[in-house]
Amino acid sequence: MSIAFFSSEGRLGRAPFIVRCVLLAALVLVVYAASHTFFGHWHHGNHQPLGYFVALVTALLCCFVLLMQLVKRLKDAGKHPFLSILLLVPGVNCLLVLYAAALPSKR
């Protein structure tokens, strides 16, 4: 069975959803720290904005992957996948991810 992170097909249980959310957040933090350190100590000028750009692109990619995982999780819990549009609302997005992580699966 292949694991498709960029696909919304299939279902996803609670534990894999939580693990994937934590791994995505960790990836963004690691890329931010590495790019901030690398571009912040460049010897030929200040290239710090490039480090922020790399971190921002990584964060956007991880948000897309999180959206796909959220759609899978909502389908597994028996909720309508259209609820995932709330991921775009600041503040509500964190509550939505916690809500999806707490929902029991319906088979």
C-alpha positions in Angstrom: 0.0 0.0 0.0 1.5 3.3 -1.0 1.2 6.4 1.2 0.2 9.4 -0.8 0.7 12.6 1.1 -0.4 14.8 -1.8 -3.7 13.0 -2.4 -7.0 13.3 -0.6 -8.1 9.8 -1.5 -8.7 7.3 1.2 -9.1 7.5 4.9 -6.8 8.3 7.8 -7.1 7.3 11.4 -6.4 9.4 14.5 -2.9 8.2 15.3 -1.5 8.6 11.8 -3.2 12.0 11.5 -1.6 13.2 14.7 1.8 11.8 13.7 1.7 13.5 10.3 0.7 16.8 11.8 3.6 16.7 14.2 6.0 15.7 11.5 4.8 18.5 9.2 5.2 21.1 12.0 8.7 19.7 12.8 9.7 19.9 9.1 8.7 23.6 8.9 10.6 24.4 12.1 13.7 22.5 11.0 13.7 24.2 7.6 13.2 27.6 9.2 16.1 27.1 11.6 18.4 25.7 8.9 17.6 28.5 6.4 17.8 31.2 9.0 21.2 30.0 10.2 22.5 29.3 6.6 21.4 32.6 5.0 21.9 34.7 8.2 25.6 33.9 8.2 26.3 34.4 4.5 29.8 36.1 4.1 28.9 38.2 1.0 26.1 40.3 2.3 22.8 40.0 4.1 20.6 37.3 2.5 18.3 36.8 5.4 15.1 37.4 3.4 16.1 34.4 1.2 16.0 32.3 4.4 12.5 33.5 5.2 11.4 32.8 1.6 12.7 29.2 1.8 10.9 28.7 5.1 7.7 30.3 3.7 7.6 28.1 0.7 8.1 25.0 2.9 5.3 26.2 5.2 3.0 26.6 2.3 3.8 23.2 0.9 3.2 21.7 4.4 -0.1 23.5 4.7 -1.2 21.9 1.4 -0.2 18.5 2.7 -2.0 19.1 5.9 -5.1 20.1 4.0 -5.0 16.7 2.2 -4.5 14.8 5.4 -7.4 16.8 7.0 -9.7 15.8 4.1 -8.8 12.1 4.7 -9.3 12.4 8.4 -12.7 14.1 8.0 -13.8 11.4 5.6 -12.7 8.7 8.1 -14.7 10.4 10.9 -17.8 10.6 8.8 -17.8 14.4 8.5 -18.1 16.3 5.2 -14.7 17.0 3.7 -15.9 20.5 2.9 -15.2 21.5 6.5 -11.5 21.5 5.5 -12.1 25.0 4.0 -12.1 26.3 7.6 -8.3 25.6 7.5 -8.0 28.9 5.7 -9.5 30.9 8.6 -6.9 32.1 11.1 -7.5 30.9 14.6 -10.2 28.5 13.6 -7.6 26.3 11.7 -5.9 25.3 15.0 -9.2 24.4 16.5 -10.2 22.4 13.4 -7.0 20.3 13.5 -7.6 19.6 17.2 -11.2 18.7 16.5 -10.2 16.4 13.7 -7.6 14.7 15.9 -10.2 14.1 18.6 -13.0 12.7 16.4 -13.5 8.9 16.6 -13.3 6.9 13.4 -16.5 5.6 11.7 -16.0 2.5 9.7 
